[in-house]
């Protein structure tokens, strides 16, 4: 006898980004709490190819989910046609309706307007932040009572990162860490410009995340400012490697113009890394008291804040360390799973 609930696990296939991390954490935490469910996916269907993603969302997923009373569409997309069972959808952000003007029109239409129409008939909607909830309910036809805010968790390994203050302070090349897909809305250019203006001429910026065409813009900018050798693009890296970088970083930066949550910010405060975030979207909400909040395009402010931290890293690290425990409680996967399961119960009752 199959369970009542199925989760869309397609973004576990291939290179997992933020949604893949979300799925890994949520699935493990729901199982730890004894919830019975199936995870649906098709490894032969590349979720990063638009045509394959649509084929999964609209053909394979509905066919495989038809026998379940509840489908949790975890990746911001859901079947467009009505189904006999209920659908809960996690809307991580509405970036496709706000800041993806550079993307192809058909992708903007599918992930933006078509999905917005589908959300209106979801049994319940989960958002990653109050910011994303407010963004979503600003569109006509979205019932605020159907939207539930559930902060994603941060994996326990980040709370266990050991920060060797002496090693960080004595590093010849202090490490500035930026985590996330290298795309225009992540606004890495402001940090590259700030790097060129630093008093500390040895500091290096390490960017970790899958590339997009914006990477070439950032590389050209770094070269034009004479800091190409001080900007490293690592691409997608393993969790083990990322944990090592959080252990070594003097400071983490999240300068995005738009984030529905900001996983890199949450990871940094849980790991006890001094953090600078932009004053946009969900970032102030997620960072809380654990970060300095800066105007998104104010290069002088980013440069000054970095110089202050790099001039006295021990003090900055001590401040970041003091908030780690509270941050981990705030971004606990056990709490996220309990809240998610409560949404399931509300829909199934």
Secondary structure, DSSP 8 states (H G I E B T S, - for coil): ---SEEEE-GGGSSS--HHHHHHHHHHHHHHHTT---EEE--TTS-TTSHHHHHHIIIIIHHHHHTT-SEEEETTS---SS--SSEEEEEE---GGGTT-TTS-HHHHIIIIIIHHHHHTT-SEEEESSHHHHHHHHTSTT--GGGEEE------HHHHT----HHHHHH-SS-EEEEES-B-GGG-THHHHHHHHT-S-TT-EEEEES-B-THHHHHHHHHHHTT-GGGEEEEES--HHHHHHHHHH-SEEEE--S--SS-HHHHHHHHHT--EEEESSTTHHHHHGGGSEEE-TT-HHHHHHHHHHHHHTHHHHHHHHHHTHHHHHHHT-HHHHHHHHHHHHHHHH-
